């Protein structure tokens, strides 16, 4: 949860609620009379908290008298004009004092991470050629590494130029609220991986007012959210404008928006596994199709499509619907792909124009894929559920895995777990193997046993099913002939044991 600009005080005693300033470091106690209690209440609901910063104006005497006095004393009055200490983060004295007073105090109050927003200066007025935004990102991120070693370092920030991928999570700024802006973002997000910038997020729904017809267009906000499901960062945001609504439960199509949110939570085991793979390989979660199909012209020309991890192709709807229906021309690479919302199996390479209702998101499982999902019971991605759902597109052998670690830790190189997943296709039987979980180091809190639901698409009706050599009772599986989908319920099993499911045709 982000507390945006109005968490801080603007120093104007004549302002009834203290709003109006871009910058500041002291709590706005007119709006937030007990900041510590607020942060504790937010934490009790299992949220992480970030504060928005616009630091370029420095620390002023009128705005932050407590912090101004502390810093001025430490700096011995060497910087500023007596009423303002300028923002000179490239000065070691300033940087150290600032971190050890302002940052440490707010972190002790409960701030988990920082959102580094607007700076006036493109380059530092003090150090020739030093990018102001890049340097803020560098200092804040490394300050967290040094001073909060028990946590995984993370900041939320603006693009500071090449090299900014080191600081992980960025946002694309004040995007206009209209369909053309949405249409640009799939290309933009995937192409950013070419410079290693794999965690690019957007203000889902758009940020800046354009006109009345777009501002709260339910179709536009829905399609933006649905695109966001298949991006590294899933968050809504807009400028502070009473004409713009971002509380999605206030929209007439909220049930459909909620389904998109639920899908995002379901996808989390897959997303987290692909995040680890991105860390190990340098290949981002979102990437252009030419990463996987470099010798094919369509992989370059169909810029609105991209791979989301290794096994999901996404072609978001980015144009207004006509009578509730959206048509989209989609290129499918070589292989077979399952259109998940329509259950259509498509054999590539081919170009196909498809139609989708507002409830449907064009995303496609690759044949042979084994894609882990959370069950619907998961309401927070830090949960470790007792059940795991495995989505399998039958017809071709496949291998995958699921990654787990402690969560908000910084020693994930030494402490993590991998569960290997294998699918073997055969004319007589399909075999699904969940290997014993391999643990490197120590990870407290891992589930010792799990049940599994296998959703097997594009398969024949089984004559019998065996789990680890034992016949599975018919009430633990069912087959839908119309969808050619098999659902297998695997009873709870120790995670240190192999689970082998055989479906005989």
N, C-alpha and C positions, 0 to 999 in steps of 0.2 A: 504494500500500500504506500502510495506516494502522498506526502503532505506538500502541496504545491506552494506557490509564493506567499500566501497569506499566513503561513505559520510564523513569519517573522514580523517585527515591528518596523514601521517606516520612520519613527522618531517625531512624527507630527502630533503634538499635543492637541491640536484643534481638530484632528481627524477622529470622528466618533468611535470608529472601530479599529483604527490603526492600519487600515489597508492602504494600498496605493504605491508602495515602494517596490522597485525591482529587486532590491538587495537588502541585506540585513543579516544579523547573526543572533539577536536576542529574540526570545519568544514573544509573540503578540499575546500578552495576557488579557487583552480586552476580548479577544475571540477565544483564547485557550487559557482559562484562568489557572489550570493545574496541568502543565505539560507532562510532568512525570506520570501522573495518574492516567492521562490519556494514552501515553505510550504503553503503560502496563496493561491497560484495558485492550489495546490493539493486539499486544503480544499474547494475551490470554485467549484470543480467538485464533491463534496460530498463524498470524500474519508476520511478515518481515516489513520493516519500515524504512523508507528513505525520505530524506528532506531535499527539496529543490533549492539549489544555490545559483545566484547570479553574482559572482564575487568581484566583478571587475572594478567596482567603485571603492574597494578597500573597506576599511573599518572607520566609521565616522564617530565623532564624539557624541553627536546628538542622537544617533540611531542606536548605538550599542555602547552606552557609557561604561558598563561593567567591563566589557571586553576591551574597549579602547584604553581604559586605565591600566588594565593588566599588561596589555601589549606595549603601551607607551613606556611603562616602567621597565619592562624587560629590555626594550630597545633603546632605553635611555634617551628618548626623545630625538633620536638621530634622523628619523624619517617623518615627513609630513610637515604640515603647517601649523600644528597645534590643535587643529580641529579635525584633521583627517589623516589617517595612515594609509598611504596609497597601496594598491595591490601590486606587490613586488615579490611574487612567489619564486622568482628566480634569484632572490637574495637569500642566502642560507640562514641569516639571522632571523629574517621575517618568517621564512618557511618553518623553522623549528619552533619559534615562539607561537606562531599561529596554530600549528598542529597540537602543541602541548597545552594550549589553553582552550581555544574554541572547539576544536575537533574532539579532544579527549573528553571535555565536559559533556558535550551532546551525546557522544557515544556511551558514556557512563549513564546517561539518562535513558538510553535504550535505542538510539539510532543505529540501524544495522548497516546501512550503506548510504552513499551520497549520489544525488543526481546533479551533475555538473552541467549547468545550462549556460546561458548566453554570456559571452565576454565581448566588450566593445572593441578591444584591440586585436587585430589579426596577428600582429607580431608584437613582441615585448618592446616597450619604449626604452628598456634598460639594457637588454642583451640583444645585439644585432642579429636579426634573422631567426630568432627563436619564436616558434609558433605558440601564441598564448594558450590556445585551446589544447594543443598537444601537450604542452608542459603541465597544464592543470591535470590532465588525465594521467600523465606519468607520475606526478608527485602524489596525487590522492591514492592511486592504485598501489604504489610502492609503500606509501605510508601505512596502508592496511596490511600489506605483507609484513612489515616490520613490527607494527604495534598491535596487531590482532592476529597473531600466528595461529590461533585455534580455529579461525574462520577461513573459509575459502574466499580469497580476495575478489571483490566485485564492485564496480562502479557503473553508473548509468550516465552516458555522456554524449556530447556532440562529436561529430567527425572532426578530428584534428589533423587529417592528412595521412599519407602513407605511414604505416607502422602503428596506426591506432587499433589494429586488430589485437594488439597485446593487452588491451584494456577492455576487451570483450564486448560489452553491451552498449550499442549506440542507438540513436533514434534519428529519423530522417528530417526532423524539423517541422516547420509549419505548413504542412501539405494542405492544398485547397480541397474543399469539400465538393467534389464532383467526380463523375465517372472517368473522364480522361486521366485525372491524377491517379485514381485507383488502377486504371489500366496500365500505367507505367510501372507500378510498384512490383509486380512479379518479375519483370525483366531486371529492374533495379536491384532487387534483393538477391536474386540468383547470381547476377553478374558481379556483385560485390565480393563474391567468393574468389574472384580472379586476383584480388589483392589480399586474400586471407581474411577479409572482413566478414566472418560467418555469422555474427550475432547482431544482425541489423534488424531493428524493430521500427514500427510505424505507429502513428496515432490512428488506430483503427476507427473508421467512421469519418476520418479527416479532421483537420485542425481549424483552419481559418475560414471564416464566413465568405461565401460566394454570393448566394442569392437564396431567396425564400424557398424555391422549389427543390434545392439540393440540401439545405441545412439539416433537415430531419427526415429526409426521404427514407422510409422504412426499407425499401428495396436496396438502396445504396448502402445503408448501414449494415444490412444483413449480408450483402455480398462482400463488404469489407471484412466483416467478422469471419465469414467463411474462408476467405483468403488467409486471414490471420491464423486460422487453425493450423495451416500448413506453412508456418514461418517459424523462425527460432524464438521470437518474442511475441507474446499474445497479450496485448493491453489496449484498452480504449483510452482516449484522451482528446481534449479539444481546448481551444482558447476559452478564457473566462468571458462568456458572452451569454446573456440570459436567453437569447434566441436559439441557442444550440443545446440540444438534449443528448446526453450520453448515458443516462440511466436506462439500460436496455429494457427493463421491465415496464417502462412507460410506453413502449412502442406497440402498435396493434399486432405485429407479427412476432411478439416476444417468444411464444412457444417455439417458433422455428429458430430464432436466435439462440434460445436455450439449448436446443439440440446441437448447435455448433459448439457451444461451450462444453457440453457433455462429451462430444467427440474429442475435443482437445484434451480433456482429463483422461479419457480412455487411451489416447495415443501416448501417454507419457512414458510408459516403459520403453516403447520404441524410440521416442525422441531422446530419452536419456542415454539409451544404448548408442544411438547415432552421434550424440554429443561426445561420448567417450571415443568413438571411432574418429570423429573429427579431430579430437585432441591428439590421438595417436598417429594419424595420417596427414593432417593438415588440410584435408578435403572437407569443405563445409557441409553442413546438413542440407541447405538449399544450394543447388548448383545447376548451371545450364545443362541442357541435354547433351551438348558436345563433349562433356567430360566422359560420359559413358558411350557415346556414339560419335567419335571425332571425325570419322570418314564420311559422314552422311550430311548432305547439304541441308536437309530439313532440320537437323539438330541446331543449326545456326539461324535459320529463317523463322522458325516458330518460337519467337522470343517470349511469348506469354505462357509457355510451358516450362516446367523444370522438374528435376528429381528432388524429392524430399526424403533424404536418406537413400539407402541402397535399393529399396524395394517398392517405393510409392512414386508414381508419376502424377503430377498435379497440373491441371489446366483451369485455373480459376475463372469464374464468370466475372467479367469486368465491364459489362455494358448493361444498359437498362433492359428489363424484360418487356416483351410485347404480350399483353394479356396474360401476364404471369408466367410466360414461357420464354426461356433463353436458348437461342441456337448458337452453337460454337463449332467451328472447324478445328479439328484436333488431329495432329500427326502422331501416329503410334510407331515407335521403333520396332525393330525385329523382335519376334517373340510373341507370346500371348499375354494379354492384359485383361484383368477383370474390372469392369466398371462397377464399383462397389454399390453406388446408389441404384443402378438399374439391373444389376446382376447379369450384364451382357458380357460375353467373352469375345474379345476382339483380337484377331491375329494380324500382327504387323509384319513387314512395314506397310502402312497404308495411311491415307488421309480420309477422315470420316467426319461428316457433319452430324452432330448429335444435338438433341434437345433435352433441356432440363427444367424441371419445375423449380420454384423458389426453395423448396425443401432439399433439393439435390445439389451436392457439391461434386464437380467432376474430378474424382480421384480414382486411381487405378492401381491394383495390386499386380505385381510382376509374377509370372508363373514360376512356381518353385519357392516363392517367398513364404517365410514363417514370421508373422508379425505379431509381437506380444502387445496385448491391450490390458488395461485395468478393467475390472468390473465396474458397473454403474454405482456401486456403493462408495467408491472413492470420491471424497469431497475435498481433499487436499493432497497435492502431489507428493508430500512428504510421508504419506501413509504407506505402510507395507501390508498390502492386502493378503488374505489367506488364499485367495483364488487368483489365477492368471488365465487370461483368454489368449489362445493361439489361433491366429487367422492364417489359413494355408490355402494357397491356390494350387490344386492338384494338377498332375500331368507331366511334371518335370522335376527331377531331383533338385533338392535345395538344402542349403545350410544357413544357419543364422545363430544368434546367441542373444542372451539378455545380460545386461550389465547392472551391477548394484555396487554401492559404496555407502559410507557413513552418512553422506548428505553434505551438510555445510562444514566440510573439513578441508584441510589443506594438504593432507598426506595421502591423497588418492593414488599416488604412484606406488605406495607401499601397501595399501589396504583397499582391496576391492574383490569382487566376486564375479565369476562368469558362469553362466549356465548355457551350454551348447545345445542347439536345437537342430535336428536333422530330419529330412523327409526323403524317403526312398520310394519312387514310383515304380510299379510293376503291374503287368497285365493281370496277374493272379491276386495280388494283394498290395495295398499301400502300407508303408511302415513309417511310424512317427516315433522318434527317439528323443527323450528329454534326458540328457546326460546328468550324472551327479554334479552338483554345483562345486566348482573349484574356487577355493578361497585363498587369496594371497594376503598374508598378514592377519589382522584381527578386525572384525566388523561387529560390534555389539548391536543387538536388536534385530538381526536377520531372522526371518521366519524359519523355523526348523522343519516345517512341513507345509505342503500346499496341495490344494486341489486344482484341477485344470479343466477348462472347457475348450475343446478343439472344434473350431468352425472350419470345416473342409469344403471348399467350393469346387465346382466343376468335377464332381466325382460320381461314380456309379453306386447304386444301392448295395450295401454290404450284405453278405449272407451271414456273417458272424464277425464279432470283434473280440479281440483278446487284449488284455492289459497285463503286461509282464508275465505272460504265459497262462493267465487265468481268463476264462470266458467272462465277458461283461454282460450283465443282465440286460435284457432288451429295454427295460424301462430307463436305462442310463444312456441310451442313444436313440436318435430318431433321424429319419431321412425325409427330406422334402423333394419329391420327384420333379415338381415344377421348377424349382430353383436349382436342382441337382446339388443340394447342399446337405452335408452330413454334420450333425452336432453330437459330439461324444463328451460325456461327463466322466472324468477320471477322478476316482475317489482320492481323498487326501493321502499323500505319500510323503515320506521323509525326503527332504531336499538333497540329502547325501546319497540317495539311491537312484538308480536308473529307472525311468519309466519308458516302457516300450509298448506302443499301441499298434496292433496289426489289424487292418480292416481287409477281410477276405471278400472278394467279389463273387 
